[in-house]
Amino acid sequence: MLFRVAILERIKAGEVTLAFRRWRRPTVKGGGRLRTAIGELAIESVAPCMSAAITEADARAAGFGSCAELLAELDGQQQGEIYRIALRFDRPDPRIALREAGDLSADEAASLAQRLYRLDRGAGPWTRPVLHHIAAHEGQAAADIAKSLGVEKAWLKQNIRKLKELGLTESLETGYRLSPRGKALLDALPR
């Protein structure tokens, strides 16, 4: 479930509390969380909704000027049922504090090295080459990194997300960079 940055800021401010999507099946569920560029959102409820049941107040709570504007947006989406999603900003992305932690103890570095080893077990050794490449080519687009490493772009992006979950990389507007935590880990790993 994607949101424009302007809407995310309004969610964070508490101005937007609803979203409407047309889905074949929901991609979020009530009680769940959604990680976004501004932090984590709490998904309070997800329910099917008829377009005739959407009110002007609902449209404003979803960040639209009118019900007609919201319905026009929904009509431009894929086929499927309309869902009403109640949500709120919950907390900053916990990966931000994690990635800023650049002082790794020997135990933390060993634990992270073990996590990289487990990630490598499934697809062969990819974690260190990707980290070293990002360190040497900060801001390089995923397609260019994939080409340089001889892998598929979709595979690369999926796996960089795993590194991001460990607080080792950060996404930039274009490409990636190592976080302070990622730099500290590379410095601690044997060459």
JODA-V499068 format. One record per helix or strand of 3 or more residues. SS is the DSSP state (2 for helix, 1 for strand). FROM is the first residue (numbers start at 0). TO is the last residue. If there is no record, write none. Layout:
SS_FROM_TO / SS_FROM_TO
//
This chain:
2_4_11 / 1_17_22 / 1_32_35 / 1_38_47 / 2_50_52 / 2_55_60 / 2_66_74 / 1_80_90 / 2_93_99 / 2_105_122 / 2_126_135 / 2_141_148 / 2_152_164 / 1_168_170 / 1_175_177 / 2_179_187
//
